[in-house]
Amino acid sequence: MTDTAELLRTERDARGVYTLTMNDPKRFNALGSEMLASLQAALQQVQADPDARMVVLAGGGRAFCAGHNLKDMSAHPDLAWYRELFTQCSRVMLAINQLDVPVLARVQGIAAAAGCQLVAQCDLAVASTEARFATSGIHYGLFCSTPSVPLVRNVPAKRAMEMLLTGDFIDAQTALEEGLVNRVAAPDQLDAEVAALVDAVVEKPRAAVAMGKKLVYQQRELGLQAAYQLAGQTMAANMMDADAQEGALAFAEKRVPSWKPH
């Protein structure tokens, strides 16, 4: 499929499920400018594919992603350089959010700082029991400001603040209980658990999934009245889709829906 020397390996199966594997294990898949550019390009490729259905974001080696490389950052004591790095990282996070299809993080090891941010930004996450999560920048005098953005949108505020202020790692079970990940599996069952969740999403109509993902994130930032207004408009538009019409008819006729191919 792809050259293992690539910084980001990209695979696509026949259903339109993309697997993006960060492939810089010696640097624990650090989010340097090259890795971020590779992720941005891959996400743009997925968005341009009308038959794309889902993305699985994975990390090669022992770590999922250790975040930004502090050694590289210390070698560039320049405000403009730092601003561009964090702007580039934010563009990737927003691309995940704005992608039509769901993105699932497959977390097999450590996810620290911007790596934890990456997990929090994904729509779904499945973790190995060996995974660990932290916003650890504070240990080095750097408050994880950008990772805090999706973190506080995933876990309760006081628990998020504790992670941000202490930098301490939490285990996979704690991450599950606090809503940072959806499912936890033993290492040898991780891929099966990822596949089960992917299958459950991919069997649904693409248009409804895309419309629903967009709505969930939009309404979360609105007041209650505006959220209901937007949600009602979205549902009305969704009902005009052929798949929704087929689903309603199948329900009335007590049969399994027959979705149109995508």
Secondary structure as UniProt FT lines:
FT   TURN            4..5
FT   STRAND          8..12
FT   TURN            14..15
FT   STRAND          17..22
FT   HELIX           25..27
FT   TURN            28..29
FT   HELIX           33..47
FT   TURN            50..51
FT   STRAND          54..59
FT   HELIX           70..74
FT   HELIX           79..98
FT   STRAND          103..107
FT   STRAND          110..112
FT   HELIX           114..121
FT   STRAND          124..128
FT   TURN            129..130
FT   STRAND          132..134
FT   HELIX           136..140
FT   HELIX           145..151
FT   TURN            152..154
FT   HELIX           157..166
FT   STRAND          170..171
FT   HELIX           172..178
FT   STRAND          183..185
FT   HELIX           187..189
FT   HELIX           190..202
FT   HELIX           206..220
FT   HELIX           224..239
FT   HELIX           242..252
FT   TURN            253..254
//
